[in-house]
Every structure is written in C-alpha cells, then in structure tokens.
Amino acid sequence: MAKEKKNSVWGTRVKKPTSKLLQSINSSIDVDKRLYNEDIEASIAHCEMLSKQKIINPISAKKIITGLKKIKIEIKNKKFEFKREHEDIHLNIEKRLYEIIGAHAGYLHAARSRNDQVITDFKLWLKKSSNILDKNLTLLIKSFLNKAKKNIKIIMPGFTHLKNAQPVLFSHYLLAYVEMFKRDKIKIKNFLNNIDENPLGSAALAGTSLNIDRHYTAKKLGFKKPTDNSIDSVADRDFVIEFLFISSLCSMHLSRLAEEIIIWNSDLVNLITIDDNLLTGSSIMPQKKNPDSAELIRGKTGQVFGNLVSMLTTMKGLPLAYFKDMQEDKASVFETYDTVLLNIQLATELVNGINPNKDKMFKAAKLGFTTATDFADYLVKRGFSFRDAHKKSAELVNLAEKNNQTLDELNLSTIKNIEKSVDKDVLNIFNISNSVQSKKSYGGTSAFNVIKMINKYQKEFK
C-alpha cells in the first residue's frame, strides 16, 4: 500500500503550493477542533459500516478503529498537535491516523466527503449541546419556582408602558418568566426532533455507488433515520439557523429579565436588592454596588443576535450545494452556545440572589390608582356597560387626583358623587389585597391561581 503524501489531499490535482494567505483564511482547525469527539465517533461508526458491508477488510477496519480511539485519548490528554496546514479537524485526525497505522488509514474515507462528514459531526455536537442548554433552562425555571414559592403573597405593581397598571403578586410576576423559558425548552425539543436525521453517506452531494448502509450508521450514531436527499444534506444549514434563532429568542428573554432586575434594583425604584456576590464596585465611587451581572447578560445578547443575522446573510446567496462560505457556521454557533449557556447559568444565580423589598412593593402597588379597573368591573357587575363603567372610573380617578388621595382613601360619600347607586361594599374593591385575590380567572394573579400553577410547574420540572 502506498505511503501517505505529506502535501494536501488535493495535491495531485492542484500542482502549486497553496498561498500562505489562502491557508490562513482556509484553515478552520482553531474553531472546529471542538468537534473532535463527534468526528471520531462518526468515523468509527462509518468504519464499522464499511467493514460490515465488505467495502473494507476487517483487518483495516480494526486498525482504523484502534487508531481513532488512540487519537481521542491523545486529544483528551492534550498530547495531540493540531496543525493549521491540515486545515480542519477531519484532515488533522486523518493525517494522525496515517502516522499511527499507515496506509490502512486511506480506506476510511470511502463513501464519504468532508461535506457530509462535517454536518454529521455538527449535528451530533448540537444534539449534545442543546440538551445541556435544556437542562440548564430547567434549573433556571426551578429558581423562579423556588423564589415564587417563598414569596407567594407579596404584592407589587404590575406595569404597562412602565407605568403602574394593576396590583399583582410578585410570585405571579416570576411565573411569567417560567412561561417564557418553558417555550424555549419546547423549541429546543422541536429542534432536536428536526435535526435527528443522519447526513453521513451523502458524500460530496450525489451519494455514492458503493453499497453502504446508511440506516446502520444512523442507528449507531443515535439518529432516527438517514436524510432523504443527498444534495440537501450537504447544502442544508437550516439547523444552524434554527439553533441560532432559538438561542436569540432565549437571549431576548434573558435580556428582558436582566433589564427588569436592573430597573427594580435602581435607587429610583428600589423594589429589590441583589446579593453582594452578584454585584461589583466602582473604581472611583466607594459607595457603589453595580448590577454588572444583569448588565452583561443584557449586553451579550447583541452578540447572539449578530450571529443569527450573520448566518442568515451568509446563506441567502448560496445556490446548491456546498460552498466554503458555510465554514463560518461553526464559529457563530460555538460563540452563541457559550454565551447563552453562561447567561442562563448567571441568570439562575441572579434569580436566586434577588430579594423583594416587601414594604416598598406594597406601597408602590397603591400608587397610580391601580384599582381603577376594579371599580369599572364593580359597575359592570351592577349592569353598566364597560364603556360607561370605564368613564365613571376615570372620573373617580380624576377626583382622587384632584384631592391628592389614593382610591382606597376615598370615602363612600365622595364615591357617590360620581355614581349614586354604589353601596358600602364598593370600599372593599379599592383594597389592593382584595384586588389581587379577586383575579381568579384562569392564569390570573390570585394566590389561589399562583399556588395551583407552582404545584403544576413543580410536577412538570422535577
């Protein structure tokens, strides 16, 4: 068997040495070496299939698998030298395999191309990494549930337009974020189902004339089936864009949470405090405690959005099938994954580390005439149309504002100046505790509903 040449694998066809600048931009090993475990896993499955199908002999197959396992150990033990002149993870491993077992290594690449090889590796990595994100989202959700359970009856103002709107339970507010991150988990689950097709064996774009068994390798690698079209298999980066979209959506949720925490923690609002281990000081102002943890979650979201837009822009002008442009996908995904995972974990610490200023929340909930809608609903129950009731309630607010009073400070005779038909029981509806507890419609802010939802979520996210 011939000895492996030291030049590029295309050195027989391309006769001049590759330009140093081209080598520099062409090499992806600094990024895709992260796929070494998946590349070796897929290569072993491919080799076993080639041997089973009698495309390569058992002796070569055994040497290849032994060599690949040795390389995996070398990389794990940081004894493997990644070389830029070998361009990517696939050729780095292949070249080292030649050094270990000689020309037997040349049989491994039958019936596959780097085009289908890299997508297989990438999908395997994304399956593993998406499951890690999913598990960390569960931990984040549990932090919301624990915080909500400890603060079920604390009342705060709910906001629209960042203005006091209606009183709500702090615990109910926290559960809103549970819903957001629950949707992210559902999208990850759908994503995992969408990418569960094995591209290996599609080769460069046309498939192969060799008698391979793609169902075998799909099963070996944990995919539910092989892909159905060889051209789409190597041209597809929808799965990359979908991952980046889900990551962007999740990051947007994290950023909204971070912004909320920053506002609530501000001296102007002062609805919460944050544990000191999640704050930083100032280099000039000795008194400062800055919520840098939340600010960095918010700030890093821009990187994630940028990676999504970058990948969409890369793919929008590419006809079928494979182009080198697609090599840019891995840097975007790896950076996004690292950022989102860190932000989820930091957000979990933040939720655990925030503490409500109960008295300030309660007082704030009384400001802004937050029970005005309750008065309108009271009148609706007495036969008024909602539009007439809305008008009456606005008149009452104007009167309270003119008298520099909150709605619960108004007496019955003052209220009767607006609507004579009211009874003494009207005074109860301006109590913010009563207002909160009256919201018993499904999904509403009453303590009854909140406790019910916490129990439901705790069963769902064990």
Buried (B, 14 or more C-beta within 10 A) or exposed (E): EEEBEEEBBEEEEEEEEBEEEEBEEBBBBEBBBBBBBBBBBBBBBBBBBBBBBEBBEEEBBBBBBEBBEBBBEBBEEEEBEBEBBBBBBBBBBBBBBBEBBBEBBBBBBBBBBBBBBBBBBBBBBBBEBBEEBBEBBBEBBBBBBBBBBEBBBBBBBBBEEEEBBBBBBBBBBBBBBBBBBBBBBEBBEEBBEEBBBBBBBBBBBEBBEEEBBBBBBBBBBEBEEBBEEBBBBBBBBEBBBBBBBBBBBBBBBBBBBBBBBBBBBEEEBEBBBBEEEBBBEEEEEEEEBBBBBBBBBBEBBEBBBBBBEBBBEBBEEEEEBBEEEBBBBBBBBBBBBEBBBBBBEBBBBBBBBBEBBBEBBBBBBBEBBBBBBBBBBBBBEEEBEEEBBBBBBBEBBEBBEEEEBBBBEBEEEBBEEBBEEBEEEBBBBBBBBBBBBBBEEEEBBBBEBBBEBBEEBBEEBE
